[in-house]
Amino acid sequence: MPEFEERCEKFTQRGNPLFIPEMPGGDDGARNVFVAIGSHNAIGVSPFGIDRIQNPKESSISKSYGILKETLFANS
């Protein structure tokens, strides 16, 4: 989704929190999760197709969530 950043900006106008209930999975979703959370303080994202990942430990979305887990919960 080339306009992902612009859509996030529109949904966060007037102080609204960003929650993305559906977004593309795969490599695009793996990148966009960082944009949503890092740039727009998203309270959650839910990519499509994670239930069909053949090798979860090697998928790009799993790796992104692993990085977020290490970063966000490092001091927990």
PDB file with SEQRES, HELIX, SHEET and CRYST1 records, atoms N, CA, C and O in Angstrom:
SEQRES   1 A   76  MET PRO GLU PHE GLU GLU ARG CYS GLU LYS PHE THR GLN          
SEQRES   2 A   76  ARG GLY ASN PRO LEU PHE ILE PRO GLU MET PRO GLY GLY          
SEQRES   3 A   76  ASP ASP GLY ALA ARG ASN VAL PHE VAL ALA ILE GLY SER          
SEQRES   4 A   76  HIS ASN ALA ILE GLY VAL SER PRO PHE GLY ILE ASP ARG          
SEQRES   5 A   76  ILE GLN ASN PRO LYS GLU SER SER ILE SER LYS SER TYR          
SEQRES   6 A   76  GLY ILE LEU LYS GLU THR LEU PHE ALA ASN SER                  
HELIX    1 AA1 PHE A    4  PHE A   11  1                                   8    
HELIX    2 AA2 GLN A   13  GLY A   15  5                                   3    
HELIX    3 AA3 GLY A   26  PHE A   34  1                                   9    
HELIX    4 AA4 VAL A   35  SER A   39  3                                   5    
HELIX    5 AA5 HIS A   40  HIS A   40  1                                   1    
HELIX    6 AA6 ILE A   50  ARG A   52  5                                   3    
HELIX    7 AA7 PRO A   56  GLU A   58  5                                   3    
HELIX    8 AA8 SER A   60  LEU A   72  1                                  13    
SHEET    1 AA1 2 PHE A  19  MET A  23  0                                        
SHEET    2 AA1 2 GLY A  44  PRO A  47  1                                        
CRYST1    1.000    1.000    1.000  90.00  90.00  90.00 P 1           1          
ATOM      1  N   MET A   1       0.851  -1.166   0.000  1.00  0.00           N  
ATOM      2  CA  MET A   1       0.000   0.000   0.000  1.00  0.00           C  
ATOM      3  C   MET A   1       0.901   1.235   0.000  1.00  0.00           C  
ATOM      4  O   MET A   1       1.426   1.621   1.044  1.00  0.00           O  
ATOM      5  N   PRO A   2       1.078   1.842  -1.147  1.00  0.00           N  
ATOM      6  CA  PRO A   2       2.017   2.963  -1.238  1.00  0.00           C  
ATOM      7  C   PRO A   2       1.623   4.177  -0.403  1.00  0.00           C  
ATOM      8  O   PRO A   2       2.492   4.952  -0.002  1.00  0.00           O  
ATOM      9  N   GLU A   3       0.359   4.355  -0.138  1.00  0.00           N  
ATOM     10  CA  GLU A   3      -0.080   5.527   0.627  1.00  0.00           C  
ATOM     11  C   GLU A   3      -0.325   5.189   2.094  1.00  0.00           C  
ATOM     12  O   GLU A   3      -1.124   5.858   2.749  1.00  0.00           O  
ATOM     13  N   PHE A   4       0.333   4.183   2.614  1.00  0.00           N  
ATOM     14  CA  PHE A   4       0.121   3.735   3.990  1.00  0.00           C  
ATOM     15  C   PHE A   4       0.360   4.858   4.995  1.00  0.00           C  
ATOM     16  O   PHE A   4      -0.455   5.079   5.890  1.00  0.00           O  
ATOM     17  N   GLU A   5       1.462   5.555   4.847  1.00  0.00           N  
ATOM     18  CA  GLU A   5       1.809   6.648   5.773  1.00  0.00           C  
ATOM     19  C   GLU A   5       0.727   7.740   5.765  1.00  0.00           C  
ATOM     20  O   GLU A   5       0.319   8.223   6.821  1.00  0.00           O  
ATOM     21  N   GLU A   6       0.277   8.118   4.584  1.00  0.00           N  
ATOM     22  CA  GLU A   6      -0.755   9.159   4.481  1.00  0.00           C  
ATOM     23  C   GLU A   6      -2.066   8.712   5.133  1.00  0.00           C  
ATOM     24  O   GLU A   6      -2.746   9.511   5.777  1.00  0.00           O  
ATOM     25  N   ARG A   7      -2.411   7.453   4.967  1.00  0.00           N  
ATOM     26  CA  ARG A   7      -3.640   6.937   5.591  1.00  0.00           C  
ATOM     27  C   ARG A   7      -3.530   6.939   7.113  1.00  0.00           C  
ATOM     28  O   ARG A   7      -4.492   7.255   7.813  1.00  0.00           O  
ATOM     29  N   CYS A   8      -2.360   6.586   7.613  1.00  0.00           N  
ATOM     30  CA  CYS A   8      -2.146   6.635   9.070  1.00  0.00           C  
ATOM     31  C   CYS A   8      -2.327   8.058   9.583  1.00  0.00           C  
ATOM     32  O   CYS A   8      -2.956   8.276  10.618  1.00  0.00           O  
ATOM     33  N   GLU A   9      -1.776   9.022   8.856  1.00  0.00           N  
ATOM     34  CA  GLU A   9      -1.907  10.426   9.258  1.00  0.00           C  
ATOM     35  C   GLU A   9      -3.369  10.861   9.297  1.00  0.00           C  
ATOM     36  O   GLU A   9      -3.779  11.566  10.219  1.00  0.00           O  
ATOM     37  N   LYS A  10      -4.152  10.451   8.315  1.00  0.00           N  
ATOM     38  CA  LYS A  10      -5.568  10.822   8.283  1.00  0.00           C  
ATOM     39  C   LYS A  10      -6.330  10.250   9.473  1.00  0.00           C  
ATOM     40  O   LYS A  10      -7.201  10.918  10.032  1.00  0.00           O  
ATOM     41  N   PHE A  11      -6.012   9.029   9.860  1.00  0.00           N  
ATOM     42  CA  PHE A  11      -6.740   8.385  10.955  1.00  0.00           C  
ATOM     43  C   PHE A  11      -6.305   8.865  12.330  1.00  0.00           C  
ATOM     44  O   PHE A  11      -6.987   8.597  13.319  1.00  0.00           O  
ATOM     45  N   THR A  12      -5.191   9.562  12.410  1.00  0.00           N  
ATOM     46  CA  THR A  12      -4.733  10.053  13.713  1.00  0.00           C  
ATOM     47  C   THR A  12      -5.013  11.535  13.905  1.00  0.00           C  
ATOM     48  O   THR A  12      -4.528  12.131  14.867  1.00  0.00           O  
ATOM     49  N   GLN A  13      -5.775  12.137  13.021  1.00  0.00           N  
ATOM     50  CA  GLN A  13      -6.138  13.541  13.171  1.00  0.00           C  
ATOM     51  C   GLN A  13      -6.990  13.737  14.421  1.00  0.00           C  
ATOM     52  O   GLN A  13      -7.718  12.839  14.844  1.00  0.00           O  
ATOM     53  N   ARG A  14      -6.884  14.894  14.984  1.00  0.00           N  
ATOM     54  CA  ARG A  14      -7.651  15.283  16.182  1.00  0.00           C  
ATOM     55  C   ARG A  14      -7.340  14.403  17.389  1.00  0.00           C  
ATOM     56  O   ARG A  14      -8.180  14.246  18.274  1.00  0.00           O  
ATOM     57  N   GLY A  15      -6.133  13.828  17.430  1.00  0.00           N  
ATOM     58  CA  GLY A  15      -5.720  13.064  18.590  1.00  0.00           C  
ATOM     59  C   GLY A  15      -6.276  11.660  18.688  1.00  0.00           C  
ATOM     60  O   GLY A  15      -6.126  11.009  19.721  1.00  0.00           O  
ATOM     61  N   ASN A  16      -6.913  11.183  17.638  1.00  0.00           N  
ATOM     62  CA  ASN A  16      -7.448   9.820  17.665  1.00  0.00           C  
ATOM     63  C   ASN A  16      -6.314   8.805  17.707  1.00  0.00           C  
ATOM     64  O   ASN A  16      -5.330   8.961  16.984  1.00  0.00           O  
ATOM     65  N   PRO A  17      -6.426   7.760  18.542  1.00  0.00           N  
ATOM     66  CA  PRO A  17      -5.409   6.705  18.522  1.00  0.00           C  
ATOM     67  C   PRO A  17      -5.561   5.867  17.256  1.00  0.00           C  
ATOM     68  O   PRO A  17      -6.664   5.717  16.730  1.00  0.00           O  
ATOM     69  N   LEU A  18      -4.464   5.332  16.780  1.00  0.00           N  
ATOM     70  CA  LEU A  18      -4.477   4.535  15.561  1.00  0.00           C  
ATOM     71  C   LEU A  18      -4.523   3.054  15.912  1.00  0.00           C  
ATOM     72  O   LEU A  18      -3.667   2.549  16.639  1.00  0.00           O  
ATOM     73  N   PHE A  19      -5.526   2.369  15.391  1.00  0.00           N  
ATOM     74  CA  PHE A  19      -5.605   0.914  15.463  1.00  0.00           C  
ATOM     75  C   PHE A  19      -5.927   0.431  14.063  1.00  0.00           C  
ATOM     76  O   PHE A  19      -6.882   0.903  13.447  1.00  0.00           O  
ATOM     77  N   ILE A  20      -5.142  -0.505  13.556  1.00  0.00           N  
ATOM     78  CA  ILE A  20      -5.344  -1.015  12.203  1.00  0.00           C  
ATOM     79  C   ILE A  20      -5.828  -2.455  12.311  1.00  0.00           C  
ATOM     80  O   ILE A  20      -5.023  -3.356  12.545  1.00  0.00           O  
ATOM     81  N   PRO A  21      -7.138  -2.691  12.144  1.00  0.00           N  
ATOM     82  CA  PRO A  21      -7.682  -4.038  12.305  1.00  0.00           C  
ATOM     83  C   PRO A  21      -7.360  -4.961  11.139  1.00  0.00           C  
ATOM     84  O   PRO A  21      -7.416  -6.182  11.287  1.00  0.00           O  
ATOM     85  N   GLU A  22      -7.020  -4.393   9.974  1.00  0.00           N  
ATOM     86  CA  GLU A  22      -6.701  -5.191   8.794  1.00  0.00           C  
ATOM     87  C   GLU A  22      -5.664  -4.456   7.964  1.00  0.00           C  
ATOM     88  O   GLU A  22      -5.843  -3.287   7.621  1.00  0.00           O  
ATOM     89  N   MET A  23      -4.584  -5.145   7.646  1.00  0.00           N  
ATOM     90  CA  MET A  23      -3.584  -4.580   6.744  1.00  0.00           C  
ATOM     91  C   MET A  23      -2.885  -5.725   6.030  1.00  0.00           C  
ATOM     92  O   MET A  23      -2.904  -6.857   6.514  1.00  0.00           O  
ATOM     93  N   PRO A  24      -2.265  -5.449   4.884  1.00  0.00           N  
ATOM     94  CA  PRO A  24      -1.568  -6.510   4.174  1.00  0.00           C  
ATOM     95  C   PRO A  24      -0.480  -7.136   5.042  1.00  0.00           C  
ATOM     96  O   PRO A  24       0.183  -6.448   5.819  1.00  0.00           O  
ATOM     97  N   GLY A  25      -0.308  -8.430   4.900  1.00  0.00           N  
ATOM     98  CA  GLY A  25       0.777  -9.109   5.599  1.00  0.00           C  
ATOM     99  C   GLY A  25       2.014  -9.123   4.726  1.00  0.00           C  
ATOM    100  O   GLY A  25       2.228  -8.198   3.942  1.00  0.00           O  
ATOM    101  N   GLY A  26       2.808 -10.128   4.843  1.00  0.00           N  
ATOM    102  CA  GLY A  26       4.004 -10.258   4.024  1.00  0.00           C  
ATOM    103  C   GLY A  26       5.028  -9.180   4.323  1.00  0.00           C  
ATOM    104  O   GLY A  26       5.040  -8.596   5.406  1.00  0.00           O  
ATOM    105  N   ASP A  27       5.880  -8.928   3.353  1.00  0.00           N  
ATOM    106  CA  ASP A  27       6.958  -7.960   3.541  1.00  0.00           C  
ATOM    107  C   ASP A  27       6.434  -6.533   3.748  1.00  0.00           C  
ATOM    108  O   ASP A  27       6.987  -5.775   4.544  1.00  0.00           O  
ATOM    109  N   ASP A  28       5.372  -6.178   3.033  1.00  0.00           N  
ATOM    110  CA  ASP A  28       4.806  -4.834   3.198  1.00  0.00           C  
ATOM    111  C   ASP A  28       4.283  -4.639   4.617  1.00  0.00           C  
ATOM    112  O   ASP A  28       4.544  -3.611   5.243  1.00  0.00           O  
ATOM    113  N   GLY A  29       3.561  -5.602   5.112  1.00  0.00           N  
ATOM    114  CA  GLY A  29       3.055  -5.519   6.479  1.00  0.00           C  
ATOM    115  C   GLY A  29       4.176  -5.475   7.494  1.00  0.00           C  
ATOM    116  O   GLY A  29       4.089  -4.766   8.496  1.00  0.00           O  
ATOM    117  N   ALA A  30       5.237  -6.237   7.233  1.00  0.00           N  
ATOM    118  CA  ALA A  30       6.380  -6.270   8.138  1.00  0.00           C  
ATOM    119  C   ALA A  30       7.037  -4.898   8.248  1.00  0.00           C  
ATOM    120  O   ALA A  30       7.510  -4.520   9.319  1.00  0.00           O  
ATOM    121  N   ARG A  31       7.068  -4.157   7.150  1.00  0.00           N  
ATOM    122  CA  ARG A  31       7.617  -2.789   7.177  1.00  0.00           C  
ATOM    123  C   ARG A  31       6.620  -1.803   7.780  1.00  0.00           C  
ATOM    124  O   ARG A  31       6.982  -0.947   8.587  1.00  0.00           O  
ATOM    125  N   ASN A  32       5.375  -1.937   7.380  1.00  0.00           N  
ATOM    126  CA  ASN A  32       4.371  -0.967   7.809  1.00  0.00           C  
ATOM    127  C   ASN A  32       4.069  -1.017   9.300  1.00  0.00           C  
ATOM    128  O   ASN A  32       3.636  -0.015   9.869  1.00  0.00           O  
ATOM    129  N   VAL A  33       4.284  -2.150   9.940  1.00  0.00           N  
ATOM    130  CA  VAL A  33       4.046  -2.229  11.381  1.00  0.00           C  
ATOM    131  C   VAL A  33       4.954  -1.240  12.116  1.00  0.00           C  
ATOM    132  O   VAL A  33       4.553  -0.658  13.124  1.00  0.00           O  
ATOM    133  N   PHE A  34       6.181  -1.052  11.609  1.00  0.00           N  
ATOM    134  CA  PHE A  34       7.090  -0.088  12.226  1.00  0.00           C  
ATOM    135  C   PHE A  34       6.643   1.348  11.981  1.00  0.00           C  
ATOM    136  O   PHE A  34       6.775   2.202  12.858  1.00  0.00           O  
ATOM    137  N   VAL A  35       6.115   1.613  10.790  1.00  0.00           N  
ATOM    138  CA  VAL A  35       5.588   2.945  10.486  1.00  0.00           C  
ATOM    139  C   VAL A  35       4.407   3.252  11.395  1.00  0.00           C  
ATOM    140  O   VAL A  35       4.333   4.330  11.985  1.00  0.00           O  
ATOM    141  N   ALA A  36       3.489   2.306  11.507  1.00  0.00           N  
ATOM    142  CA  ALA A  36       2.283   2.525  12.307  1.00  0.00           C  
ATOM    143  C   ALA A  36       2.618   2.757  13.777  1.00  0.00           C  
ATOM    144  O   ALA A  36       2.117   3.700  14.391  1.00  0.00           O  
ATOM    145  N   ILE A  37       3.456   1.906  14.335  1.00  0.00           N  
ATOM    146  CA  ILE A  37       3.766   2.017  15.760  1.00  0.00           C  
ATOM    147  C   ILE A  37       4.804   3.100  16.025  1.00  0.00           C  
ATOM    148  O   ILE A  37       4.652   3.893  16.954  1.00  0.00           O  
ATOM    149  N   GLY A  38       5.854   3.138  15.218  1.00  0.00           N  
ATOM    150  CA  GLY A  38       6.942   4.078  15.459  1.00  0.00           C  
ATOM    151  C   GLY A  38       6.624   5.513  15.119  1.00  0.00           C  
ATOM    152  O   GLY A  38       6.996   6.423  15.859  1.00  0.00           O  
ATOM    153  N   SER A  39       5.946   5.730  14.018  1.00  0.00           N  
ATOM    154  CA  SER A  39       5.668   7.100  13.572  1.00  0.00           C  
ATOM    155  C   SER A  39       4.301   7.627  13.994  1.00  0.00           C  
ATOM    156  O   SER A  39       4.095   8.839  14.067  1.00  0.00           O  
ATOM    157  N   HIS A  40       3.365   6.716  14.274  1.00  0.00           N  
ATOM    158  CA  HIS A  40       1.994   7.150  14.544  1.00  0.00           C  
ATOM    159  C   HIS A  40       1.443   6.626  15.866  1.00  0.00           C  
ATOM    160  O   HIS A  40       0.249   6.753  16.138  1.00  0.00           O  
ATOM    161  N   ASN A  41       2.306   6.042  16.684  1.00  0.00           N  
ATOM    162  CA  ASN A  41       1.908   5.548  18.005  1.00  0.00           C  
ATOM    163  C   ASN A  41       0.691   4.636  17.968  1.00  0.00           C  
ATOM    164  O   ASN A  41      -0.180   4.720  18.834  1.00  0.00           O  
ATOM    165  N   ALA A  42       0.631   3.771  16.971  1.00  0.00           N  
ATOM    166  CA  ALA A  42      -0.498   2.845  16.849  1.00  0.00           C  
ATOM    167  C   ALA A  42      -0.622   1.995  18.112  1.00  0.00           C  
ATOM    168  O   ALA A  42       0.373   1.575  18.702  1.00  0.00           O  
ATOM    169  N   ILE A  43      -1.851   1.760  18.502  1.00  0.00           N  
ATOM    170  CA  ILE A  43      -2.096   0.915  19.676  1.00  0.00           C  
ATOM    171  C   ILE A  43      -2.244  -0.548  19.273  1.00  0.00           C  
ATOM    172  O   ILE A  43      -2.354  -1.423  20.133  1.00  0.00           O  
ATOM    173  N   GLY A  44      -2.247  -0.818  17.962  1.00  0.00           N  
ATOM    174  CA  GLY A  44      -2.313  -2.184  17.482  1.00  0.00           C  
ATOM    175  C   GLY A  44      -2.422  -2.262  15.977  1.00  0.00           C  
ATOM    176  O   GLY A  44      -2.963  -1.365  15.331  1.00  0.00           O  
ATOM    177  N   VAL A  45      -1.901  -3.345  15.424  1.00  0.00           N  
ATOM    178  CA  VAL A  45      -2.028  -3.636  13.995  1.00  0.00           C  
ATOM    179  C   VAL A  45      -2.308  -5.124  13.843  1.00  0.00           C  
ATOM    180  O   VAL A  45      -1.841  -5.938  14.640  1.00  0.00           O  
ATOM    181  N   SER A  46      -3.071  -5.470  12.818  1.00  0.00           N  
ATOM    182  CA  SER A  46      -3.433  -6.864  12.602  1.00  0.00           C  
ATOM    183  C   SER A  46      -3.285  -7.202  11.119  1.00  0.00           C  
ATOM    184  O   SER A  46      -4.195  -6.948  10.329  1.00  0.00           O  
ATOM    185  N   PRO A  47      -2.145  -7.774  10.742  1.00  0.00           N  
ATOM    186  CA  PRO A  47      -1.937  -8.109   9.331  1.00  0.00           C  
ATOM    187  C   PRO A  47      -2.705  -9.359   8.916  1.00  0.00           C  
ATOM    188  O   PRO A  47      -2.948 -10.252   9.728  1.00  0.00           O  
ATOM    189  N   PHE A  48      -3.080  -9.409   7.647  1.00  0.00           N  
ATOM    190  CA  PHE A  48      -3.751 -10.571   7.059  1.00  0.00           C  
ATOM    191  C   PHE A  48      -2.786 -11.740   6.922  1.00  0.00           C  
ATOM    192  O   PHE A  48      -1.581 -11.542   6.766  1.00  0.00           O  
ATOM    193  N   GLY A  49      -3.307 -12.936   6.981  1.00  0.00           N  
ATOM    194  CA  GLY A  49      -2.598 -14.130   6.583  1.00  0.00           C  
ATOM    195  C   GLY A  49      -1.583 -14.699   7.537  1.00  0.00           C  
ATOM    196  O   GLY A  49      -0.852 -15.618   7.168  1.00  0.00           O  
ATOM    197  N   ILE A  50      -1.506 -14.191   8.751  1.00  0.00           N  
ATOM    198  CA  ILE A  50      -0.486 -14.734   9.648  1.00  0.00           C  
ATOM    199  C   ILE A  50      -0.804 -16.176  10.055  1.00  0.00           C  
ATOM    200  O   ILE A  50       0.082 -16.903  10.504  1.00  0.00           O  
ATOM    201  N   ASP A  51      -2.049 -16.585   9.900  1.00  0.00           N  
ATOM    202  CA  ASP A  51      -2.423 -17.959  10.232  1.00  0.00           C  
ATOM    203  C   ASP A  51      -2.018 -18.946   9.136  1.00  0.00           C  
ATOM    204  O   ASP A  51      -2.117 -20.158   9.326  1.00  0.00           O  
ATOM    205  N   ARG A  52      -1.567 -18.437   8.002  1.00  0.00           N  
ATOM    206  CA  ARG A  52      -1.165 -19.306   6.890  1.00  0.00           C  
ATOM    207  C   ARG A  52       0.341 -19.287   6.631  1.00  0.00           C  
ATOM    208  O   ARG A  52       0.793 -19.793   5.604  1.00  0.00           O  
ATOM    209  N   ILE A  53       1.107 -18.722   7.529  1.00  0.00           N  
ATOM    210  CA  ILE A  53       2.557 -18.661   7.342  1.00  0.00           C  
ATOM    211  C   ILE A  53       3.134 -20.071   7.448  1.00  0.00           C  
ATOM    212  O   ILE A  53       2.885 -20.780   8.423  1.00  0.00           O  
ATOM    213  N   GLN A  54       3.901 -20.468   6.442  1.00  0.00           N  
ATOM    214  CA  GLN A  54       4.466 -21.808   6.386  1.00  0.00           C  
ATOM    215  C   GLN A  54       5.601 -22.019   7.389  1.00  0.00           C  
ATOM    216  O   GLN A  54       5.672 -23.064   8.036  1.00  0.00           O  
ATOM    217  N   ASN A  55       6.476 -21.043   7.517  1.00  0.00           N  
ATOM    218  CA  ASN A  55       7.619 -21.147   8.416  1.00  0.00           C  
ATOM    219  C   ASN A  55       7.657 -19.898   9.294  1.00  0.00           C  
ATOM    220  O   ASN A  55       8.390 -18.957   8.989  1.00  0.00           O  
ATOM    221  N   PRO A  56       6.885 -19.871  10.373  1.00  0.00           N  
ATOM    222  CA  PRO A  56       6.730 -18.662  11.174  1.00  0.00           C  
ATOM    223  C   PRO A  56       8.036 -18.023  11.649  1.00  0.00           C  
ATOM    224  O   PRO A  56       8.140 -16.796  11.679  1.00  0.00           O  
ATOM    225  N   LYS A  57       9.015 -18.816  12.015  1.00  0.00           N  
ATOM    226  CA  LYS A  57      10.259 -18.238  12.532  1.00  0.00           C  
ATOM    227  C   LYS A  57      11.050 -17.499  11.466  1.00  0.00           C  
ATOM    228  O   LYS A  57      11.894 -16.663  11.790  1.00  0.00           O  
ATOM    229  N   GLU A  58      10.790 -17.794  10.212  1.00  0.00           N  
ATOM    230  CA  GLU A  58      11.532 -17.161   9.122  1.00  0.00           C  
ATOM    231  C   GLU A  58      10.737 -16.079   8.393  1.00  0.00           C  
ATOM    232  O   GLU A  58      11.283 -15.422   7.507  1.00  0.00           O  
ATOM    233  N   SER A  59       9.486 -15.879   8.733  1.00  0.00           N  
ATOM    234  CA  SER A  59       8.681 -14.898   8.006  1.00  0.00           C  
ATOM    235  C   SER A  59       9.052 -13.475   8.419  1.00  0.00           C  
ATOM    236  O   SER A  59       9.467 -13.229   9.552  1.00  0.00           O  
ATOM    237  N   SER A  60       8.895 -12.562   7.494  1.00  0.00           N  
ATOM    238  CA  SER A  60       9.255 -11.162   7.761  1.00  0.00           C  
ATOM    239  C   SER A  60       8.360 -10.550   8.839  1.00  0.00           C  
ATOM    240  O   SER A  60       8.840  -9.760   9.653  1.00  0.00           O  
ATOM    241  N   ILE A  61       7.081 -10.895   8.863  1.00  0.00           N  
ATOM    242  CA  ILE A  61       6.191 -10.317   9.876  1.00  0.00           C  
ATOM    243  C   ILE A  61       6.542 -10.846  11.261  1.00  0.00           C  
ATOM    244  O   ILE A  61       6.475 -10.098  12.237  1.00  0.00           O  
ATOM    245  N   SER A  62       6.913 -12.111  11.366  1.00  0.00           N  
ATOM    246  CA  SER A  62       7.327 -12.663  12.658  1.00  0.00           C  
ATOM    247  C   SER A  62       8.595 -11.986  13.152  1.00  0.00           C  
ATOM    248  O   SER A  62       8.727 -11.695  14.341  1.00  0.00           O  
ATOM    249  N   LYS A  63       9.514 -11.738  12.256  1.00  0.00           N  
ATOM    250  CA  LYS A  63      10.752 -11.051  12.630  1.00  0.00           C  
ATOM    251  C   LYS A  63      10.468  -9.632  13.107  1.00  0.00           C  
ATOM    252  O   LYS A  63      11.076  -9.163  14.068  1.00  0.00           O  
ATOM    253  N   SER A  64       9.543  -8.950  12.435  1.00  0.00           N  
ATOM    254  CA  SER A  64       9.180  -7.585  12.857  1.00  0.00           C  
ATOM    255  C   SER A  64       8.568  -7.594  14.253  1.00  0.00           C  
ATOM    256  O   SER A  64       8.920  -6.771  15.097  1.00  0.00           O  
ATOM    257  N   TYR A  65       7.662  -8.519  14.489  1.00  0.00           N  
ATOM    258  CA  TYR A  65       7.056  -8.602  15.818  1.00  0.00           C  
ATOM    259  C   TYR A  65       8.096  -8.973  16.878  1.00  0.00           C  
ATOM    260  O   TYR A  65       8.004  -8.517  18.018  1.00  0.00           O  
ATOM    261  N   GLY A  66       9.079  -9.792  16.513  1.00  0.00           N  
ATOM    262  CA  GLY A  66      10.152 -10.132  17.437  1.00  0.00           C  
ATOM    263  C   GLY A  66      10.981  -8.918  17.811  1.00  0.00           C  
ATOM    264  O   GLY A  66      11.338  -8.739  18.976  1.00  0.00           O  
ATOM    265  N   ILE A  67      11.287  -8.084  16.831  1.00  0.00           N  
ATOM    266  CA  ILE A  67      12.038  -6.845  17.095  1.00  0.00           C  
ATOM    267  C   ILE A  67      11.228  -5.923  17.989  1.00  0.00           C  
ATOM    268  O   ILE A  67      11.763  -5.330  18.925  1.00  0.00           O  
ATOM    269  N   LEU A  68       9.933  -5.803  17.701  1.00  0.00           N  
ATOM    270  CA  LEU A  68       9.080  -4.962  18.548  1.00  0.00           C  
ATOM    271  C   LEU A  68       9.023  -5.483  19.975  1.00  0.00           C  
ATOM    272  O   LEU A  68       9.074  -4.710  20.932  1.00  0.00           O  
ATOM    273  N   LYS A  69       8.920  -6.777  20.108  1.00  0.00           N  
ATOM    274  CA  LYS A  69       8.876  -7.370  21.446  1.00  0.00           C  
ATOM    275  C   LYS A  69      10.153  -7.057  22.221  1.00  0.00           C  
ATOM    276  O   LYS A  69      10.095  -6.666  23.387  1.00  0.00           O  
ATOM    277  N   GLU A  70      11.293  -7.228  21.581  1.00  0.00           N  
ATOM    278  CA  GLU A  70      12.577  -6.937  22.231  1.00  0.00           C  
ATOM    279  C   GLU A  70      12.685  -5.455  22.594  1.00  0.00           C  
ATOM    280  O   GLU A  70      13.175  -5.106  23.668  1.00  0.00           O  
ATOM    281  N   THR A  71      12.232  -4.604  21.707  1.00  0.00           N  
ATOM    282  CA  THR A  71      12.350  -3.158  21.896  1.00  0.00           C  
ATOM    283  C   THR A  71      11.360  -2.631  22.922  1.00  0.00           C  
ATOM    284  O   THR A  71      11.737  -1.888  23.828  1.00  0.00           O  
ATOM    285  N   LEU A  72      10.105  -3.011  22.784  1.00  0.00           N  
ATOM    286  CA  LEU A  72       9.059  -2.453  23.637  1.00  0.00           C  
ATOM    287  C   LEU A  72       9.027  -3.049  25.037  1.00  0.00           C  
ATOM    288  O   LEU A  72       8.614  -2.387  25.988  1.00  0.00           O  
ATOM    289  N   PHE A  73       9.460  -4.288  25.162  1.00  0.00           N  
ATOM    290  CA  PHE A  73       9.372  -4.964  26.450  1.00  0.00           C  
ATOM    291  C   PHE A  73      10.732  -5.327  27.026  1.00  0.00           C  
ATOM    292  O   PHE A  73      10.839  -6.229  27.857  1.00  0.00           O  
ATOM    293  N   ALA A  74      11.773  -4.624  26.586  1.00  0.00           N  
ATOM    294  CA  ALA A  74      13.130  -4.917  27.029  1.00  0.00           C  
ATOM    295  C   ALA A  74      13.314  -4.690  28.535  1.00  0.00           C  
ATOM    296  O   ALA A  74      14.085  -5.403  29.178  1.00  0.00           O  
ATOM    297  N   ASN A  75      12.634  -3.735  29.079  1.00  0.00           N  
ATOM    298  CA  ASN A  75      12.805  -3.398  30.490  1.00  0.00           C  
ATOM    299  C   ASN A  75      11.707  -3.982  31.389  1.00  0.00           C  
ATOM    300  O   ASN A  75      11.608  -3.628  32.564  1.00  0.00           O  
ATOM    301  N   SER A  76      10.892  -4.868  30.835  1.00  0.00           N  
ATOM    302  CA  SER A  76       9.788  -5.441  31.620  1.00  0.00           C  
ATOM    303  C   SER A  76      10.258  -6.561  32.511  1.00  0.00           C  
ATOM    304  O   SER A  76       9.457  -7.150  33.237  1.00  0.00           O  
TER     305      SER A  76                                                      
END                                                                             
